[in-house]
Amino acid sequence: MDALIQALKDKRWSVRERAAVALGRIRDARAVDPLVQVLKDEDRRVEWAVAYALGEIGDARAVASLIQILREERCAVPREVVTALGKIGDPKAVEPLVEVLQDVTSNVRDEAAMLFG
């Protein structure tokens, strides 16, 4: 797992993306903090993979960072962040998810609505 965490810092987006996906599949909570550190990657594909991984791991320590990025205008992957928050299931995410129901594109609203359905 240490090699995958190190790979999150690689220069190539594809390596960072694959490392994040692999960490999500492993579902080891030790990866949460390193994943949160790269949640705001310069590449949208990496951000997607990190949000996916955090959702798969399901650790509530990621909730605050996921909420923060969801509320930023530059959030490139709101649907994936909403999905991750839903998988984690922390009550702290309810209010931000309700905000999403009023704010963003229809596919993200649909994803958030399904969490409450």
C-alpha positions as CSV (number, residue, x, y, z in Angstrom):
1,M,0.0,0.0,0.0
2,D,2.9,2.4,0.6
3,A,3.9,2.3,-3.0
4,L,0.4,3.2,-4.1
5,I,0.4,6.2,-1.6
6,Q,3.7,7.3,-3.0
7,A,2.3,7.0,-6.6
8,L,-0.3,9.7,-5.7
9,K,2.6,12.2,-6.0
10,D,3.7,11.0,-9.4
11,K,4.1,13.6,-12.2
12,R,1.9,11.6,-14.5
13,W,-1.9,12.0,-14.0
14,S,-2.5,8.5,-15.2
15,V,-0.3,7.0,-12.4
16,R,-2.0,9.2,-9.8
17,E,-5.4,8.1,-11.1
18,R,-4.6,4.4,-11.1
19,A,-3.1,4.6,-7.6
20,A,-6.2,6.3,-6.2
21,V,-8.5,3.7,-7.8
22,A,-6.4,0.9,-6.5
23,L,-6.5,2.4,-3.0
24,G,-10.2,2.6,-3.2
25,R,-10.5,-1.1,-4.1
26,I,-8.2,-2.0,-1.2
27,R,-10.5,0.0,1.2
28,D,-7.8,0.5,3.8
29,A,-8.5,3.5,6.0
30,R,-4.8,4.4,6.2
31,A,-5.1,5.8,2.7
32,V,-7.7,8.4,3.7
33,D,-5.3,11.2,4.7
34,P,-3.0,10.8,1.6
35,L,-6.1,10.7,-0.7
36,V,-7.5,13.8,0.9
37,Q,-4.2,15.6,0.3
38,V,-4.6,15.1,-3.5
39,L,-8.4,15.6,-3.7
40,K,-7.8,19.0,-5.4
41,D,-5.5,17.6,-8.1
42,E,-4.8,19.6,-11.2
43,D,-6.3,16.8,-13.4
44,R,-10.1,16.1,-13.3
45,R,-9.5,12.4,-13.8
46,V,-7.4,12.2,-10.7
47,E,-10.0,14.2,-8.7
48,W,-12.7,11.7,-9.9
49,A,-10.5,8.7,-8.9
50,V,-9.8,10.2,-5.4
51,A,-13.5,10.9,-4.8
52,Y,-14.3,7.4,-5.9
53,A,-11.6,5.9,-3.6
54,L,-12.8,8.0,-0.6
55,G,-16.3,6.8,-1.1
56,E,-15.2,3.1,-1.4
57,I,-13.2,3.4,1.8
58,G,-16.1,5.0,3.6
59,D,-14.2,6.7,6.3
60,A,-15.9,9.8,7.9
61,R,-12.5,11.6,8.1
62,A,-12.9,12.4,4.4
63,V,-16.3,14.1,4.8
64,A,-15.1,17.7,5.7
65,S,-12.8,17.7,2.7
66,L,-15.4,16.3,0.3
67,I,-17.9,18.9,1.5
68,Q,-15.3,21.7,1.1
69,I,-14.5,20.7,-2.5
70,L,-18.2,20.3,-3.3
71,R,-18.9,23.8,-2.2
72,E,-16.1,25.3,-4.4
73,E,-17.1,26.7,-7.8
74,R,-14.1,25.0,-9.3
75,C,-15.2,21.5,-8.3
76,A,-14.7,19.5,-11.5
77,V,-16.3,16.3,-10.2
78,P,-19.4,17.2,-8.2
79,R,-21.3,14.1,-9.1
80,E,-18.5,11.9,-7.9
81,V,-18.1,13.9,-4.6
82,V,-21.9,13.6,-4.0
83,T,-21.6,9.8,-4.6
84,A,-18.7,9.5,-2.2
85,L,-20.6,11.5,0.5
86,G,-23.5,9.2,0.0
87,K,-21.4,6.1,0.4
88,I,-19.8,7.4,3.5
89,G,-23.2,8.2,5.0
90,D,-22.1,10.7,7.6
91,P,-24.9,12.9,8.9
92,K,-22.7,16.0,8.5
93,A,-23.1,15.7,4.8
94,V,-26.9,16.0,4.8
95,E,-27.0,19.9,4.7
96,P,-24.4,20.2,1.9
97,L,-26.3,17.5,-0.1
98,V,-29.5,19.4,0.4
99,E,-27.8,22.5,-1.0
100,V,-26.7,20.5,-4.0
101,L,-30.3,19.8,-4.7
102,Q,-30.9,23.5,-5.3
103,D,-27.6,24.5,-6.9
104,V,-26.0,22.4,-9.6
105,T,-26.6,20.5,-12.8
106,S,-29.5,18.1,-13.1
107,N,-27.4,15.0,-13.1
108,V,-25.8,16.0,-9.8
109,R,-29.2,16.9,-8.4
110,D,-30.5,13.5,-9.4
111,E,-27.5,11.8,-7.7
112,A,-28.1,13.8,-4.5
113,A,-31.9,13.2,-4.6
114,M,-31.3,9.4,-4.9
115,L,-29.4,9.5,-1.6
116,F,-32.6,10.9,0.1
117,G,-35.0,8.6,-1.7
